[in-house]
Amino acid sequence: QVQVVESGGGLVQPGGSLRLSCAASGSIFNIATMGWYRQAPGKQRELVAVIITSGGNTNYADSVKGRFSISRDNDKNTMYLQMNSLKSEDTAVYYCNVASVRGIYWGQGTQVTVSS
């Protein structure tokens, strides 16, 4: 059984920062990529950032480039998303995605609300 658990969401003022964490555990092997997606009310889920296990390459949505930073601790199967200079349009449920040779797994999501 595989578990993917996000944490770190919350309410923050515009311009503030949050750090999300995602921990993958269980019978999960050979993780190829870990990524963050988000879904705002009435909108489709979209990719925010992804990190590739081999080589550590990263990719970001244009809307978050220069503000968000994705990182990973391979030994702990844990991923992070440092979010700075947050804007109201960053408000969404953020989901962790883990892609391995055994399948693709999603977390339950964590709410991020940017509001004054």
N, C-alpha and C positions, 0 to 999 in steps of 0.2 A: 504494500500500500504506500502511496506517495502522498505527502502532505506539502502544500505550498502555502505559507502564511505571511501576509503582509502586516506591517505595523508602522506607526509613525505619522499617520494622518492627523488632521485636526483643523482648527480655525486659526487663520493667520491674517494679519493686515497686509494690504498691498505694499510691496517692497520688502516684505519679510522673507524669512527662510524656513524651510522644513527639510527634514531628512527622512526618507522612507527606507524601510528595510524589508527584505524578502528572504525567508529561510526555506530551503527545500530539504526535506528529509524522507526517509523510508527507502524503498527499493528503487532508487533512482541512480542510474549509471550513465557514464559517458554523456554528460550534458554538453550539447553543442552550443546552444545560446541561452542567454537569460535576458529578458526584456521587460520593459514597463509599457503598459498601454493605459489609456484613460478613456472614460466615457462620460460626457456631460449630458445633462437632461435633454432629451429630444435629439441627440446627435449619435452618430455611429461611433463605435469604439475605434480609437486611432492609436498608432504607434507613437510612443514618446521617445524611447531610447532603447537600444539593444547593445549587448556586449557579447562578443564571440569568445568562447573558451580558448580556442587555439589561437594564440597571438594577441588576444586581448583587444582586438579592434572594436571600435564603437561607432554607432551611427545614431544621429539625433534628428528629430523632426525640426524643420526650419523654425518653427514657432518657439522652440526652447533652446536653440543653439546659443551658446554664450551665457546662458543662465542656469541650465541644469547640467549635472555631471553624474554619469553612471560609473559605478565601480563594483568590484566583486572580490570576495575572498574565496578562492577555489577550494581551499582545504575545508572550509565550513559550508560550502554550497550556499553561501549567503551573498546577496546582492544589495546594493544601496543606490538611492537616487537622491543626490543633494540638489535641492531646489532653492535657488536664490532669486532675488528681484521678482518675487511672485506677483502675478497680475490677476485681476478678477477672472479673466478668461481661462486661467489655469484651474478654476474650480471644476472638479470632476471626481468620479470614483476612479482610483488608480489601481490597476490590476498587474500582478506579477505573472509572467509567462515563462515557463521552463520547457525547452525543447531538448529531448534526449533521444537516444536510439530506441527507447521503449515507448515513446509517445510524447504528446504535448500536454502540459499540465497548467492549470490556472489556479490562482489564489481566489479568495472570496472578495477581495477588494478592500480598499481603505479610502475613506472620504477625505478629500482635501477641499477646504472652503477658504477662499481668499475674499475677505470682505472687511470693510471698516465699520 
